[in-house]
Amino acid sequence: MGNGDIRVRGLAARAGGWSARHRWAAVGIWVLFVVLAMGLGSAAGRVDVKDSDQLKGETHTAARIVEDAGIDEPASETVLIQARGGGLKATDPEFRAAVDAVVRAVEGTGRVTEVTSPYDTKTISKDGRSALVQFDVRGESDTAGERVEPVLKAVEGVQQDHESLRIEEIGGASMMKTFDDAFGDDFKKAEYSAVPVALGILLIAFGALIAALLPVLLAITAIMATMGLMGVVSHVMPMSDTANSVMLLVGLAVGVDYCLFYLRREREEREAGRDAQTALRIAAATSGRAIVVSGVTVCVAMAGMLFTGLAEFEAMGLASLMVVAVAMVGSVTVLPALLSLLGERVEKGRLPFLRRRKRSGGRQDSRFWTAVLRRVLAKPVVAVVVAAGALLAISAPALGMKTQQLTLDQEFGDSLPIVQTYNRLNDAFPGGSEPAEVIVKAHDINAPEVKSAIADFRDRAISSGASRGPVEIKLHDAQNVAFVYVPLVGGSDQDKAGASLDTLRDEVRPATLGKVDGVEAPITGQVAGSEDFNDQLAGAVVPVFAFVVVFAFVLMLLSFRSLTIAITSIVLNLLSVGAAYGILVAVFQHGWGASLVGAEGVGAIITWLPLFLFVILFGLSMDYHVFVVSRIREARLRGLATNDAIRHGVVTTAGVVTSAAVIMVAVFAIFGTLSMQSMKQMGVGLAAAVLIDATIIRGVLLPAVMALLGERNWYLPKWLHRLPDLTHDETPQAVAAPAARDDEGEPLKV
């Protein structure tokens, strides 16, 4: 059979064939698309998620009231004045002198307003050893961190004059500045280092500069185009900086993976003796088709985030979906054109110290995975029991997973002075650093019944045990809005503070403000936001899980026309996700081996991470699964026995899967090195899951399960035969074994 006799069909094959024949047109269209997307995005500008849209429930209602009223809440700052040891009290002259000095110093900067003395606001601790000077930073709160430095220096100056006291500033602006200084470059370093890391690994994998540059080039152009598209789409669904970072991560991972799959197959076919045109056609029909199936599956998984109702998740889901779709389209269009243009020049820039691996018949064998497969296929039952047992054991800690919004000391540890100030403030004034905020909206905020209800609320908040005070009230007469700040008993202990919040919402408010007609009084704040987020996320878990699993199952069923493959795909992916959850809980909740990743056990997993990881991992793990199973199915169609087809599929894909996995693990591990615990959790969770998926799942469990199932791998009930056929014609290859036949002697249909 000559090269020209090979027939391929399918969307990916047709796209690849057209691009190879119209090389310059395909490259030109792609460049034009990227430039237009970036230009349109730049012209449109990006609309970010507003605070009022971040959450639903009371937090959303409160933000809407403030926004509609046109009230710009300034960044509030607090100076903690505290006696060292057991000495001075707030009533002592020296203490009073220090308070007066702080008030004069911050007022003298001209950067603050509404400065209050603790002797007027009664913000003195129960033991009399601590007091709070409070004020607001002039200007917009979003940029207050850029203007607060003179105030911080003024407070430091007072501290130097009063060594017997501890005088420290904390608040929204000072925390913003401290974290920007300490961690502001973390994300940029991680994002900028991801590309060189990926390029270095690809250089080792391919041994040639041009071949290594192609995947990175495709990923970068896909990311650039998506950034432009995000600007356009943000006018319909607002985006965010977090969505941007996630898009970059996902785009780099899938962009490199897809190009890697395609390029490796094209090289393999050329080394098997096929001409360049035929090799491209085969790569388009096989790896190209696997890329389309994988890309659509990943897009479906990312679309699951749109069902959460959380603006941040929706932004991340849509941005990830777009970059995967763009990378997928680029892989099956512009990549074949570039390969056709380059021809043998794709091997240019070969590194002299990397010898080319020896290949047999164009097939790249992996000695390690050949040895592993020999043992797995010889004793598949043992392999399944050991591998599945290990994954279930790793997953076990996930059963006790506790999720919550991390407090300041959990997120950053106590290495920063401002975190220590946060802890001291919470010890002296429980809940004072994160008070609940009651946003009271009335037709007339100064009406006697409204003022009486607010006063009653303040008194009952303390008498109910939800707060120890002081409860601060700030009126906005022109807008008929009042802000009531209630320090919650429990402070930084989220569980206790949550119980205090529930008391305010369920008992105190109905008995006071709730009795006045026409009054709205949603309760917001950090603790309230965390609870509302948890409640909304809990309600989204089942719909998101169901959507992702059902659609992934249907796509696998249509793509491989096998009920067995579809079921095993879902089960294996769930095992991979479960193992990632178990590692997260073991390391970050229980602290087992936390020091190995430069972390510490913080007693909880950040609330948004489990659902985020499920969606991301379920999508990304399909890359490897579709690629490996496609090669197994291809070999089975050519007549190989099931075990031989499994061996062929796993061993021949081992190199590309290993390279892709190493890149993903390296990129995700970079985020595991960041200072913030939430980013460490995300990086470690993603890296661990991909590593497990590419080794235990694809290298051991998948072949063992398929070996046990035998011909049942390709089972499709007759009543499902009417389903659309999304499979493709595979490349014929001379094999020693005759074509497989069923029990009645008919050719086997896979």
Salt bridges, closest charged atoms under 4 A:
ASP48 OD1 - ARG46 NE 2.74
GLU58 OE1 - ARG505 NE 3.44
GLU58 OE1 - ARG509 NH1 2.76
GLU67 OE2 - LYS50 NZ 3.22
ASP68 OD2 - ARG64 NH1 3.63
ASP127 OD2 - ARG129 NH1 3.74
ASP136 OD2 - LYS474 NZ 3.48
GLU149 OE2 - LYS153 NZ 3.60
GLU168 OE2 - ARG166 NE 3.98
GLU168 OE2 - ARG424 NH2 2.60
ASP181 OD2 - LYS177 NZ 2.71
ASP241 OD1 - ARG46 NH2 2.69
GLU266 OE2 - ARG270 NE 2.76
GLU268 OE2 - ARG631 NH2 2.84
GLU269 OE2 - ARG265 NE 2.82
GLU269 OE1 - ARG274 NE 2.77
GLU271 OE2 - ARG356 NH2 2.77
GLU271 OE1 - ARG359 NE 2.65
GLU344 OE2 - ARG270 NH1 2.90
GLU347 OE1 - ARG267 NH2 2.67
GLU347 OE1 - ARG350 NH2 2.69
ASP365 OD1 - ARG363 NE 2.79
ASP456 OD1 - ARG460 NE 3.58
ASP459 OD1 - ARG458 NE 3.89
ASP495 OD2 - LYS402 NZ 3.36
GLU520 OE1 - ARG64 NH2 3.50
ASP532 OD1 - ARG505 NH1 3.15
GLU634 OE2 - ARG265 NH2 2.53
GLU634 OE1 - ARG631 NE 3.82
GLU634 OE2 - ARG638 NH1 2.66
ASP644 OD1 - ARG647 NH1 2.99
ASP693 OD1 - ARG698 NH2 2.84
GLU711 OE2 - ARG636 NH2 2.99
ASP725 OD2 - ARG9 NH2 3.99
ASP729 OD2 - ARG7 NH2 2.84
ASP729 OD1 - ARG9 NE 3.56
GLU730 OE2 - ARG633 NH1 3.25
GLU730 OE1 - HIS728 NE2 2.55
